[in-house]
Amino acid sequence: MGVQIQEYATPVSVPPARLFKAMSIDIHNLFPKILDIIESVELSEGTGEAGTIKKLNIIEGQ
């Protein structure tokens, strides 16, 4: 298992609160829709609040 960190800046026309919700709270619904290589996202630990650990399941061979 490894850790990958990526940082980038992209201007958006979405309010910050809505973007935060999408990228942190609803990411398990968003990722499989926008990235073909993500099969699913599982909650490994926590309830979705701060400190929650989510597991990304990537489709093999992609």
Summary of the structure (lengths in Angstrom):
residues: 62
radius of gyration: 12.9
end to end distance: 17.7
largest distance: 36.2
contacts: 99
relative contact order: 0.15
helix: 29%
strand: 23%
